[in-house]
Amino acid sequence: MYEAPYPPYDFTDKASFAYETVLKRWPIILTGIIDNLYRANHVLDVSIESGGCETEDVDTIKAKIAEGKSTIERISKLKYDMARDRPLEDIPADGEGLVEIYNTELARLAEQGKGSWFTAPWLFAECYLYRLLRSYFVQSTHWRTHDPFFEQKLDTFQKSSQAIFQLATTMHELERDKATLASDPKNLNVIFKEMIQMCLWGNATDLSMLTHLSHEDIKHLQSVGRDAQAARKEFILTDDQDSVWAHLTSLKDSRIDFVLDNAGFELFTDFVFADFLVTYTPYVSKVIFHPKLVPWFVSDVTPPDFLAAISSLLSPAFFPDDPVDAAPAPGTSDSRAHLRAMVSRWEKYIETGVFELSVPRDTPLGADNVKANFWTTPWPYWNMREQGPEVFAGLRESGLVIFKGDLNFRKLTGDVKWPASTPFETAVGPLAGAFPLLSLRTNKADVVVSVDQETEERLNRSGEKWRYNGKYALVLFLPKSLLGGAL
């Protein structure tokens, strides 16, 4: 397998975001899971106390409560061990996938003296954490299908009404002006650039990052007006939008793939972008969305999240009747009609296969599917051909593969200490040229490439945490080449 000429980011640098992650972010995330289980157990307790259960149901509920308490204890111990730099424990044979992959790498790291929470490579440790957490639920009888982040994802989505209604009205205006758009590709190019920025900055709602932000902060991050986009453009450190557009216009009725990141508002923006491509351009006729099969990095899209997005948006009760913070005039019959028309179109696209999930839509959490297992391995995408051959072969047929978000960027580049000026083509290793590749990434981790030295030095002098504060972004494109992916 390919290995980079630089070491991976780890937790040894106390000035890094990696160190802040293991010291602060992960404990907060674990506490959130514990709180989620406490609340769920409380609801179960109330159902017994209210006397609304049959005798046999009471026994089942009591058993579920006991398992919930046991899982809370295990996560509390995990949090304790993490803070004390204890060794990473083997993932038990829980009946789901990737156990051997993780445990083999754990053994190798232990031999190198890197088998504890503060010594392991950051990318491996973070992937391992979510797979370990999944094992705690899988080993139970009554919590196997429980996503401890689902309510949080849905709640944040529900608070995104301002941007959602605004985008729905924007798409309604596109439908009205469809003939004008089609008559001049320059018009499509202008809308395309707005869409790609919307899709880029939709990544701002990352629940693993927003551990302290208020509702008002989230609304600000999700602003999608033209003025907001124009102001943000200066924060795109490297911008290959023109190259992407030139590539896109060379296609005809092609397939686009989205390697998804966050559920909720970001998934909504992915749908909007996909809708624009298939409805208003002649270049794309099909979109495939690639989810994760287990709860992953708090807010990543699972198949249940994918289905919930559509059903939630079509539910009249999902958003408040008169949301005071939505614009333009969201609560009105017009804005709601715009949203319903748009999402109904998406629903039809899903039914007819224009929009398609890479796995069956009813895939349950923890399912085994060769078209998606690779996304929750700890491996960089350099090794996709060897470690995920079915995924690799599928993406080779795509007209453009869009990798969303920070984790996908970390995996594309291996999360190693590349010099910031390293070309993107170098950083993605053997994946370069395998298929047309677009990375839309807001900076939320230490690894950065394709940034010129002058810009890096200027930002370093500013004192900003520009590598991971989410304020800056990268739009990076690589075309397919004849030799790409042959290594």
PyMOL commands that set and color helices and strands:
alter all, ss='L'
color gray80, all
select helices_A, chain A and resi 17-49+55-83+99-111+122-138+150-158+161-176+178-183+185-204+215-221+226-233+241-248+265-280+303-314+333-352+373-376+381-387+389-395+405-413+424-427+429-431+453-462
alter helices_A, ss='H'
color red, helices_A
select strands_A, chain A and resi 236-239+254-259+284-290+355-357+400-404+437-442+473-478
alter strands_A, ss='S'
color yellow, strands_A
deselect
rebuild
show_as cartoon
